[in-house]
Amino acid sequence: MLNIIFVLNRNITNNDLEQWMMNLTWTSQLAAEWQQFYDTAQRDVTIYRGNGIESKILPTLPKYKDLNIELCSKKTMNNNSLGNQSNASIIFENKFLLLVFVIFVVLSTGKWIV
């Protein structure tokens, strides 16, 4: 039922397709057909990599599979895991690094940041 319009007219335009979609009356049967079409339709997959572009035809969507469950062996962090460094010294370090960055930018560009 879904692909009748495509079989009858191979020169379908985007406007024709939009009009056909807007005029659809969704029923439970049509929804099931659409889901079946979506699940089984092939896809053209394009992969961009550093060495070029690769294009493949994917016959169907891969079946969903949960990842294996792995237990976490890491210990949780608490407030003391940062060492004995106080909040005041961390704030001082951040301000100091910001000041060094601003001086570097001013010296390298010769302009003040506005």
A tleap script that builds the chain and sets N, CA, C and O, in Angstrom:
source leaprc.protein.ff14SB
mol = sequence {
  NMET LEU ASN ILE ILE PHE VAL LEU ASN ARG
  ASN ILE THR ASN ASN ASP LEU GLU GLN TRP
  MET MET ASN LEU THR TRP THR SER GLN LEU
  ALA ALA GLU TRP GLN GLN PHE TYR ASP THR
  ALA GLN ARG ASP VAL THR ILE TYR ARG GLY
  ASN GLY ILE GLU SER LYS ILE LEU PRO THR
  LEU PRO LYS TYR LYS ASP LEU ASN ILE GLU
  LEU CYS SER LYS LYS THR MET ASN ASN ASN
  SER LEU GLY ASN GLN SER ASN ALA SER ILE
  ILE PHE GLU ASN LYS PHE LEU LEU LEU VAL
  PHE VAL ILE PHE VAL VAL LEU SER THR GLY
  LYS TRP ILE CVAL
}
set mol.1.N position { 0.817 -1.193 0.000 }
set mol.1.CA position { 0.000 0.000 0.000 }
set mol.1.C position { 0.859 1.255 0.000 }
set mol.1.O position { 0.556 2.209 -0.716 }
set mol.2.N position { 1.949 1.269 0.809 }
set mol.2.CA position { 2.786 2.454 0.905 }
set mol.2.C position { 3.497 2.784 -0.390 }
set mol.2.O position { 3.625 3.955 -0.750 }
set mol.3.N position { 3.959 1.763 -1.093 }
set mol.3.CA position { 4.764 2.050 -2.267 }
set mol.3.C position { 3.964 2.073 -3.568 }
set mol.3.O position { 4.569 2.115 -4.639 }
set mol.4.N position { 2.650 2.049 -3.522 }
set mol.4.CA position { 1.838 2.110 -4.739 }
set mol.4.C position { 2.110 3.397 -5.496 }
set mol.4.O position { 2.262 3.373 -6.717 }
set mol.5.N position { 2.174 4.524 -4.792 }
set mol.5.CA position { 2.406 5.805 -5.451 }
set mol.5.C position { 3.755 5.833 -6.141 }
set mol.5.O position { 3.898 6.474 -7.183 }
set mol.6.N position { 4.742 5.157 -5.589 }
set mol.6.CA position { 6.069 5.146 -6.185 }
set mol.6.C position { 6.140 4.217 -7.389 }
set mol.6.O position { 6.895 4.475 -8.326 }
set mol.7.N position { 5.369 3.149 -7.375 }
set mol.7.CA position { 5.347 2.225 -8.500 }
set mol.7.C position { 4.607 2.844 -9.675 }
set mol.7.O position { 5.021 2.686 -10.824 }
set mol.8.N position { 3.511 3.551 -9.397 }
set mol.8.CA position { 2.695 4.131 -10.464 }
set mol.8.C position { 3.396 5.297 -11.150 }
set mol.8.O position { 3.231 5.485 -12.356 }
set mol.9.N position { 4.169 6.081 -10.413 }
set mol.9.CA position { 4.769 7.277 -10.977 }
set mol.9.C position { 6.227 7.376 -10.542 }
set mol.9.O position { 6.512 7.773 -9.412 }
set mol.10.N position { 7.130 7.027 -11.412 }
set mol.10.CA position { 8.554 7.077 -11.074 }
set mol.10.C position { 9.112 8.504 -11.112 }
set mol.10.O position { 10.200 8.745 -10.588 }
set mol.11.N position { 8.401 9.444 -11.713 }
set mol.11.CA position { 8.859 10.831 -11.805 }
set mol.11.C position { 8.213 11.687 -10.718 }
set mol.11.O position { 7.794 12.816 -10.975 }
set mol.12.N position { 8.138 11.157 -9.532 }
set mol.12.CA position { 7.492 11.870 -8.434 }
set mol.12.C position { 8.378 13.036 -7.990 }
set mol.12.O position { 9.600 12.907 -7.915 }
set mol.13.N position { 7.754 14.162 -7.701 }
set mol.13.CA position { 8.495 15.335 -7.242 }
set mol.13.C position { 8.383 15.434 -5.724 }
set mol.13.O position { 7.580 14.740 -5.101 }
set mol.14.N position { 9.200 16.307 -5.141 }
set mol.14.CA position { 9.125 16.523 -3.694 }
set mol.14.C position { 7.759 17.064 -3.298 }
set mol.14.O position { 7.232 16.707 -2.244 }
set mol.15.N position { 7.183 17.921 -4.132 }
set mol.15.CA position { 5.846 18.453 -3.837 }
set mol.15.C position { 4.790 17.353 -3.845 }
set mol.15.O position { 3.898 17.330 -2.998 }
set mol.16.N position { 4.902 16.432 -4.822 }
set mol.16.CA position { 3.968 15.301 -4.874 }
set mol.16.C position { 4.084 14.444 -3.622 }
set mol.16.O position { 3.079 14.035 -3.039 }
set mol.17.N position { 5.302 14.181 -3.221 }
set mol.17.CA position { 5.537 13.363 -2.029 }
set mol.17.C position { 5.009 14.061 -0.787 }
set mol.17.O position { 4.386 13.429 0.067 }
set mol.18.N position { 5.257 15.365 -0.681 }
set mol.18.CA position { 4.768 16.126 0.473 }
set mol.18.C position { 3.236 16.102 0.520 }
set mol.18.O position { 2.644 15.896 1.580 }
set mol.19.N position { 2.611 16.313 -0.627 }
set mol.19.CA position { 1.143 16.302 -0.672 }
set mol.19.C position { 0.594 14.931 -0.298 }
set mol.19.O position { -0.392 14.830 0.432 }
set mol.20.N position { 1.235 13.875 -0.799 }
set mol.20.CA position { 0.798 12.520 -0.488 }
set mol.20.C position { 0.920 12.243 1.014 }
set mol.20.O position { 0.032 11.643 1.619 }
set mol.21.N position { 2.041 12.691 1.606 }
set mol.21.CA position { 2.245 12.484 3.041 }
set mol.21.C position { 1.232 13.277 3.870 }
set mol.21.O position { 0.737 12.785 4.885 }
set mol.22.N position { 0.923 14.508 3.436 }
set mol.22.CA position { -0.029 15.339 4.179 }
set mol.22.C position { -1.442 14.759 4.122 }
set mol.22.O position { -2.228 14.945 5.052 }
set mol.23.N position { -1.767 14.055 3.032 }
set mol.23.CA position { -3.117 13.505 2.855 }
set mol.23.C position { -3.287 12.105 3.444 }
set mol.23.O position { -4.381 11.543 3.405 }
set mol.24.N position { -2.214 11.546 3.984 }
set mol.24.CA position { -2.314 10.201 4.563 }
set mol.24.C position { -3.222 10.197 5.782 }
set mol.24.O position { -3.185 11.116 6.600 }
set mol.25.N position { -4.016 9.181 5.895 }
set mol.25.CA position { -4.798 8.951 7.096 }
set mol.25.C position { -4.167 7.749 7.793 }
set mol.25.O position { -4.226 6.618 7.309 }
set mol.26.N position { -3.560 8.033 8.949 }
set mol.26.CA position { -2.828 6.990 9.643 }
set mol.26.C position { -3.783 6.050 10.363 }
set mol.26.O position { -4.589 6.466 11.196 }
set mol.27.N position { -3.670 4.783 10.021 }
set mol.27.CA position { -4.430 3.734 10.693 }
set mol.27.C position { -3.409 2.799 11.341 }
set mol.27.O position { -2.209 2.907 11.088 }
set mol.28.N position { -3.888 1.897 12.162 }
set mol.28.CA position { -2.956 0.952 12.784 }
set mol.28.C position { -2.314 0.063 11.721 }
set mol.28.O position { -1.148 -0.309 11.854 }
set mol.29.N position { -3.051 -0.279 10.677 }
set mol.29.CA position { -2.496 -1.086 9.580 }
set mol.29.C position { -1.414 -0.320 8.832 }
set mol.29.O position { -0.357 -0.874 8.534 }
set mol.30.N position { -1.669 0.957 8.524 }
set mol.30.CA position { -0.695 1.774 7.806 }
set mol.30.C position { 0.550 2.014 8.660 }
set mol.30.O position { 1.666 2.012 8.141 }
set mol.31.N position { 0.365 2.220 9.955 }
set mol.31.CA position { 1.500 2.403 10.855 }
set mol.31.C position { 2.366 1.144 10.880 }
set mol.31.O position { 3.594 1.233 10.885 }
set mol.32.N position { 1.733 -0.022 10.896 }
set mol.32.CA position { 2.474 -1.290 10.896 }
set mol.32.C position { 3.238 -1.460 9.578 }
set mol.32.O position { 4.383 -1.911 9.575 }
set mol.33.N position { 2.597 -1.096 8.454 }
set mol.33.CA position { 3.267 -1.183 7.154 }
set mol.33.C position { 4.460 -0.228 7.094 }
set mol.33.O position { 5.528 -0.591 6.602 }
set mol.34.N position { 4.276 0.985 7.594 }
set mol.34.CA position { 5.349 1.966 7.586 }
set mol.34.C position { 6.517 1.490 8.450 }
set mol.34.O position { 7.675 1.639 8.060 }
set mol.35.N position { 6.222 0.921 9.612 }
set mol.35.CA position { 7.273 0.403 10.487 }
set mol.35.C position { 8.014 -0.744 9.813 }
set mol.35.O position { 9.238 -0.841 9.901 }
set mol.36.N position { 7.260 -1.613 9.139 }
set mol.36.CA position { 7.879 -2.733 8.409 }
set mol.36.C position { 8.807 -2.205 7.313 }
set mol.36.O position { 9.920 -2.700 7.140 }
set mol.37.N position { 8.337 -1.197 6.577 }
set mol.37.CA position { 9.165 -0.584 5.531 }
set mol.37.C position { 10.440 0.014 6.132 }
set mol.37.O position { 11.535 -0.206 5.615 }
set mol.38.N position { 10.294 0.766 7.221 }
set mol.38.CA position { 11.442 1.405 7.866 }
set mol.38.C position { 12.448 0.366 8.365 }
set mol.38.O position { 13.657 0.546 8.222 }
set mol.39.N position { 11.941 -0.716 8.948 }
set mol.39.CA position { 12.818 -1.743 9.514 }
set mol.39.C position { 13.582 -2.522 8.448 }
set mol.39.O position { 14.691 -2.993 8.699 }
set mol.40.N position { 12.991 -2.661 7.257 }
set mol.40.CA position { 13.591 -3.533 6.243 }
set mol.40.C position { 14.196 -2.788 5.060 }
set mol.40.O position { 14.809 -3.422 4.202 }
set mol.41.N position { 14.048 -1.473 4.982 }
set mol.41.CA position { 14.575 -0.723 3.844 }
set mol.41.C position { 16.098 -0.665 3.903 }
set mol.41.O position { 16.688 -0.521 4.974 }
set mol.42.N position { 16.722 -0.779 2.730 }
set mol.42.CA position { 18.183 -0.664 2.699 }
set mol.42.C position { 18.581 0.796 2.793 }
set mol.42.O position { 17.818 1.689 2.424 }
set mol.43.N position { 19.794 1.028 3.294 }
set mol.43.CA position { 20.317 2.380 3.461 }
set mol.43.C position { 21.654 2.517 2.757 }
set mol.43.O position { 22.442 1.574 2.695 }
set mol.44.N position { 21.896 3.711 2.226 }
set mol.44.CA position { 23.191 4.048 1.665 }
set mol.44.C position { 23.964 4.767 2.755 }
set mol.44.O position { 23.610 5.881 3.140 }
set mol.45.N position { 25.015 4.134 3.253 }
set mol.45.CA position { 25.790 4.676 4.362 }
set mol.45.C position { 27.080 5.263 3.803 }
set mol.45.O position { 27.819 4.588 3.086 }
set mol.46.N position { 27.348 6.535 4.136 }
set mol.46.CA position { 28.571 7.195 3.703 }
set mol.46.C position { 29.439 7.441 4.931 }
set mol.46.O position { 28.987 8.019 5.920 }
set mol.47.N position { 30.693 6.992 4.854 }
set mol.47.CA position { 31.612 7.093 5.975 }
set mol.47.C position { 32.756 8.014 5.554 }
set mol.47.O position { 33.428 7.769 4.553 }
set mol.48.N position { 32.966 9.083 6.338 }
set mol.48.CA position { 34.058 10.015 6.074 }
set mol.48.C position { 35.221 9.656 6.985 }
set mol.48.O position { 35.077 9.650 8.207 }
set mol.49.N position { 36.371 9.358 6.396 }
set mol.49.CA position { 37.564 9.027 7.162 }
set mol.49.C position { 38.711 9.893 6.673 }
set mol.49.O position { 38.579 10.604 5.677 }
set mol.50.N position { 39.813 9.836 7.359 }
set mol.50.CA position { 40.972 10.627 6.986 }
set mol.50.C position { 41.491 10.302 5.604 }
set mol.50.O position { 42.067 11.166 4.944 }
set mol.51.N position { 41.299 9.066 5.148 }
set mol.51.CA position { 41.827 8.663 3.845 }
set mol.51.C position { 40.794 8.749 2.733 }
set mol.51.O position { 41.043 8.251 1.635 }
set mol.52.N position { 39.652 9.359 2.978 }
set mol.52.CA position { 38.663 9.530 1.920 }
set mol.52.C position { 37.258 9.191 2.370 }
set mol.52.O position { 36.963 9.083 3.560 }
set mol.53.N position { 36.405 9.028 1.378 }
set mol.53.CA position { 34.993 8.747 1.620 }
set mol.53.C position { 34.702 7.319 1.169 }
set mol.53.O position { 35.126 6.887 0.097 }
set mol.54.N position { 33.983 6.614 1.998 }
set mol.54.CA position { 33.607 5.244 1.679 }
set mol.54.C position { 32.088 5.155 1.721 }
set mol.54.O position { 31.461 5.655 2.655 }
set mol.55.N position { 31.500 4.527 0.726 }
set mol.55.CA position { 30.049 4.400 0.672 }
set mol.55.C position { 29.691 2.918 0.600 }
set mol.55.O position { 30.277 2.160 -0.172 }
set mol.56.N position { 28.730 2.526 1.407 }
set mol.56.CA position { 28.298 1.132 1.443 }
set mol.56.C position { 26.772 1.079 1.459 }
set mol.56.O position { 26.108 2.009 1.916 }
set mol.57.N position { 26.239 -0.009 0.960 }
set mol.57.CA position { 24.805 -0.259 1.050 }
set mol.57.C position { 24.586 -1.157 2.260 }
set mol.57.O position { 25.158 -2.243 2.351 }
set mol.58.N position { 23.760 -0.697 3.182 }
set mol.58.CA position { 23.403 -1.480 4.357 }
set mol.58.C position { 22.042 -2.113 4.074 }
set mol.58.O position { 21.043 -1.397 4.003 }
set mol.59.N position { 21.976 -3.451 3.909 }
set mol.59.CA position { 20.726 -4.084 3.495 }
set mol.59.C position { 19.567 -3.837 4.467 }
set mol.59.O position { 18.436 -3.622 4.031 }
set mol.60.N position { 19.832 -3.865 5.757 }
set mol.60.CA position { 18.821 -3.576 6.778 }
set mol.60.C position { 19.516 -2.933 7.967 }
set mol.60.O position { 20.743 -2.928 8.058 }
set mol.61.N position { 18.725 -2.398 8.863 }
set mol.61.CA position { 19.294 -1.859 10.089 }
set mol.61.C position { 19.865 -3.006 10.922 }
set mol.61.O position { 19.271 -4.083 10.974 }
set mol.62.N position { 20.996 -2.793 11.566 }
set mol.62.CA position { 21.524 -3.847 12.444 }
set mol.62.C position { 20.557 -4.089 13.605 }
set mol.62.O position { 19.891 -3.167 14.075 }
set mol.63.N position { 20.494 -5.305 14.044 }
set mol.63.CA position { 19.639 -5.640 15.187 }
set mol.63.C position { 20.238 -5.041 16.453 }
set mol.63.O position { 21.456 -5.051 16.631 }
set mol.64.N position { 19.403 -4.530 17.315 }
set mol.64.CA position { 19.850 -3.924 18.564 }
set mol.64.C position { 20.399 -4.999 19.487 }
set mol.64.O position { 19.803 -6.066 19.634 }
set mol.65.N position { 21.541 -4.714 20.109 }
set mol.65.CA position { 22.131 -5.643 21.065 }
set mol.65.C position { 22.714 -4.826 22.213 }
set mol.65.O position { 23.517 -3.920 21.991 }
set mol.66.N position { 22.313 -5.145 23.429 }
set mol.66.CA position { 22.861 -4.465 24.597 }
set mol.66.C position { 24.349 -4.769 24.732 }
set mol.66.O position { 24.813 -5.846 24.357 }
set mol.67.N position { 25.078 -3.815 25.266 }
set mol.67.CA position { 26.478 -4.049 25.571 }
set mol.67.C position { 26.586 -4.968 26.782 }
set mol.67.O position { 25.682 -5.020 27.615 }
set mol.68.N position { 27.701 -5.692 26.872 }
set mol.68.CA position { 27.919 -6.556 28.022 }
set mol.68.C position { 28.092 -5.713 29.278 }
set mol.68.O position { 28.696 -4.641 29.235 }
set mol.69.N position { 27.568 -6.194 30.379 }
set mol.69.CA position { 27.690 -5.497 31.656 }
set mol.69.C position { 29.056 -5.786 32.243 }
set mol.69.O position { 29.474 -6.939 32.355 }
set mol.70.N position { 29.745 -4.718 32.616 }
set mol.70.CA position { 31.047 -4.870 33.261 }
set mol.70.C position { 31.005 -4.163 34.604 }
set mol.70.O position { 30.511 -3.041 34.718 }
set mol.71.N position { 31.523 -4.828 35.604 }
set mol.71.CA position { 31.563 -4.220 36.924 }
set mol.71.C position { 32.658 -3.175 36.985 }
set mol.71.O position { 33.744 -3.369 36.438 }
set mol.72.N position { 32.374 -2.080 37.643 }
set mol.72.CA position { 33.340 -0.994 37.782 }
set mol.72.C position { 34.278 -1.321 38.947 }
set mol.72.O position { 33.835 -1.648 40.047 }
set mol.73.N position { 35.582 -1.226 38.679 }
set mol.73.CA position { 36.543 -1.537 39.732 }
set mol.73.C position { 37.206 -0.280 40.287 }
set mol.73.O position { 38.134 -0.372 41.090 }
set mol.74.N position { 36.739 0.883 39.867 }
set mol.74.CA position { 37.336 2.126 40.350 }
set mol.74.C position { 36.728 2.516 41.684 }
set mol.74.O position { 35.566 2.224 41.966 }
set mol.75.N position { 37.530 3.178 42.497 }
set mol.75.CA position { 37.058 3.648 43.790 }
set mol.75.C position { 36.409 5.013 43.613 }
set mol.75.O position { 36.811 5.789 42.746 }
set mol.76.N position { 35.421 5.301 44.424 }
set mol.76.CA position { 34.785 6.605 44.353 }
set mol.76.C position { 35.681 7.660 44.976 }
set mol.76.O position { 36.461 7.372 45.884 }
set mol.77.N position { 35.563 8.887 44.481 }
set mol.77.CA position { 36.373 9.988 45.006 }
set mol.77.C position { 35.605 10.681 46.122 }
set mol.77.O position { 34.376 10.747 46.103 }
set mol.78.N position { 36.339 11.188 47.077 }
set mol.78.CA position { 35.718 12.011 48.100 }
set mol.78.C position { 36.446 13.346 48.144 }
set mol.78.O position { 37.373 13.557 47.363 }
set mol.79.N position { 36.061 14.232 49.015 }
set mol.79.CA position { 36.644 15.571 49.066 }
set mol.79.C position { 38.125 15.550 49.391 }
set mol.79.O position { 38.846 16.475 49.016 }
set mol.80.N position { 38.597 14.528 50.073 }
set mol.80.CA position { 40.005 14.465 50.460 }
set mol.80.C position { 40.886 13.874 49.366 }
set mol.80.O position { 42.106 13.830 49.518 }
set mol.81.N position { 40.285 13.414 48.258 }
set mol.81.CA position { 41.086 12.772 47.227 }
set mol.81.C position { 41.894 13.776 46.419 }
set mol.81.O position { 42.762 13.376 45.644 }
set mol.82.N position { 41.630 15.078 46.581 }
set mol.82.CA position { 42.422 16.098 45.897 }
set mol.82.C position { 43.714 16.395 46.646 }
set mol.82.O position { 44.503 17.232 46.207 }
set mol.83.N position { 43.932 15.741 47.736 }
set mol.83.CA position { 45.121 15.982 48.534 }
set mol.83.C position { 44.821 17.018 49.598 }
set mol.83.O position { 43.666 17.229 49.967 }
set mol.84.N position { 45.850 17.651 50.079 }
set mol.84.CA position { 45.703 18.630 51.142 }
set mol.84.C position { 45.528 20.047 50.613 }
set mol.84.O position { 45.604 21.005 51.382 }
set mol.85.N position { 45.297 20.192 49.329 }
set mol.85.CA position { 45.173 21.509 48.721 }
set mol.85.C position { 43.833 22.133 49.116 }
set mol.85.O position { 42.781 21.520 48.937 }
set mol.86.N position { 43.876 23.331 49.642 }
set mol.86.CA position { 42.650 24.002 50.077 }
set mol.86.C position { 41.991 24.708 48.901 }
set mol.86.O position { 42.604 24.913 47.854 }
set mol.87.N position { 40.730 25.074 49.097 }
set mol.87.CA position { 40.005 25.797 48.060 }
set mol.87.C position { 40.667 27.134 47.752 }
set mol.87.O position { 40.688 27.565 46.599 }
set mol.88.N position { 41.208 27.792 48.777 }
set mol.88.CA position { 41.850 29.088 48.570 }
set mol.88.C position { 43.055 28.965 47.644 }
set mol.88.O position { 43.265 29.825 46.789 }
set mol.89.N position { 43.854 27.903 47.804 }
set mol.89.CA position { 45.027 27.756 46.947 }
set mol.89.C position { 44.624 27.382 45.521 }
set mol.89.O position { 45.296 27.765 44.563 }
set mol.90.N position { 43.534 26.637 45.381 }
set mol.90.CA position { 43.047 26.294 44.035 }
set mol.90.C position { 42.568 27.555 43.325 }
set mol.90.O position { 42.847 27.739 42.140 }
set mol.91.N position { 41.854 28.424 44.032 }
set mol.91.CA position { 41.389 29.693 43.458 }
set mol.91.C position { 42.577 30.558 43.082 }
set mol.91.O position { 42.571 31.176 42.017 }
set mol.92.N position { 43.600 30.618 43.932 }
set mol.92.CA position { 44.801 31.396 43.630 }
set mol.92.C position { 45.474 30.879 42.366 }
set mol.92.O position { 45.881 31.666 41.512 }
set mol.93.N position { 45.594 29.551 42.242 }
set mol.93.CA position { 46.210 28.969 41.049 }
set mol.93.C position { 45.442 29.340 39.797 }
set mol.93.O position { 46.038 29.681 38.775 }
set mol.94.N position { 44.116 29.275 39.872 }
set mol.94.CA position { 43.296 29.622 38.711 }
set mol.94.C position { 43.486 31.082 38.316 }
set mol.94.O position { 43.632 31.389 37.132 }
set mol.95.N position { 43.486 31.983 39.293 }
set mol.95.CA position { 43.677 33.402 38.996 }
set mol.95.C position { 45.067 33.645 38.431 }
set mol.95.O position { 45.234 34.430 37.496 }
set mol.96.N position { 46.067 32.972 38.997 }
set mol.96.CA position { 47.442 33.127 38.535 }
set mol.96.C position { 47.564 32.666 37.073 }
set mol.96.O position { 48.182 33.348 36.256 }
set mol.97.N position { 46.975 31.511 36.750 }
set mol.97.CA position { 47.047 30.999 35.381 }
set mol.97.C position { 46.329 31.927 34.410 }
set mol.97.O position { 46.787 32.119 33.284 }
set mol.98.N position { 45.202 32.506 34.838 }
set mol.98.CA position { 44.485 33.455 33.998 }
set mol.98.C position { 45.339 34.695 33.742 }
set mol.98.O position { 45.393 35.188 32.615 }
set mol.99.N position { 46.004 35.199 34.775 }
set mol.99.CA position { 46.871 36.370 34.632 }
set mol.99.C position { 48.028 36.073 33.680 }
set mol.99.O position { 48.362 36.908 32.840 }
set mol.100.N position { 48.642 34.898 33.799 }
set mol.100.CA position { 49.738 34.507 32.911 }
set mol.100.C position { 49.237 34.434 31.471 }
set mol.100.O position { 49.930 34.869 30.551 }
set mol.101.N position { 48.038 33.889 31.273 }
set mol.101.CA position { 47.468 33.786 29.924 }
set mol.101.C position { 47.233 35.171 29.324 }
set mol.101.O position { 47.563 35.407 28.161 }
set mol.102.N position { 46.662 36.092 30.112 }
set mol.102.CA position { 46.395 37.451 29.628 }
set mol.102.C position { 47.701 38.146 29.263 }
set mol.102.O position { 47.779 38.790 28.217 }
set mol.103.N position { 48.718 38.030 30.095 }
set mol.103.CA position { 50.021 38.639 29.795 }
set mol.103.C position { 50.601 38.053 28.520 }
set mol.103.O position { 51.145 38.783 27.692 }
set mol.104.N position { 50.490 36.742 28.353 }
set mol.104.CA position { 50.988 36.092 27.136 }
set mol.104.C position { 50.290 36.637 25.898 }
set mol.104.O position { 50.945 36.940 24.901 }
set mol.105.N position { 48.953 36.765 25.951 }
set mol.105.CA position { 48.195 37.270 24.800 }
set mol.105.C position { 48.587 38.706 24.489 }
set mol.105.O position { 48.778 39.061 23.326 }
set mol.106.N position { 48.708 39.534 25.525 }
set mol.106.CA position { 49.072 40.941 25.317 }
set mol.106.C position { 50.468 41.040 24.711 }
set mol.106.O position { 50.675 41.815 23.777 }
set mol.107.N position { 51.412 40.288 25.213 }
set mol.107.CA position { 52.777 40.353 24.702 }
set mol.107.C position { 52.906 39.785 23.285 }
set mol.107.O position { 53.693 40.289 22.483 }
set mol.108.N position { 52.138 38.743 22.979 }
set mol.108.CA position { 52.262 38.131 21.663 }
set mol.108.C position { 51.519 38.911 20.582 }
set mol.108.O position { 51.930 38.890 19.422 }
set mol.109.N position { 50.429 39.601 20.939 }
set mol.109.CA position { 49.673 40.344 19.937 }
set mol.109.C position { 49.923 41.836 19.988 }
set mol.109.O position { 49.693 42.536 19.002 }
set mol.110.N position { 50.380 42.323 21.095 }
set mol.110.CA position { 50.593 43.746 21.251 }
set mol.110.C position { 49.308 44.510 21.455 }
set mol.110.O position { 49.308 45.740 21.390 }
set mol.111.N position { 48.208 43.812 21.702 }
set mol.111.CA position { 46.909 44.459 21.890 }
set mol.111.C position { 46.283 43.980 23.190 }
set mol.111.O position { 46.467 42.832 23.596 }
set mol.112.N position { 45.555 44.857 23.826 }
set mol.112.CA position { 44.821 44.497 25.015 }
set mol.112.C position { 43.534 43.798 24.624 }
set mol.112.O position { 42.918 44.142 23.615 }
set mol.113.N position { 43.128 42.827 25.410 }
set mol.113.CA position { 41.871 42.118 25.162 }
set mol.113.C position { 40.726 43.022 25.601 }
set mol.113.O position { 40.725 43.538 26.719 }
set mol.114.N position { 39.764 43.207 24.723 }
set mol.114.CA position { 38.625 44.079 25.049 }
set mol.114.C position { 37.403 43.227 25.270 }
set mol.114.O position { 36.328 43.752 25.557 }
savepdb mol mol.pdb
quit
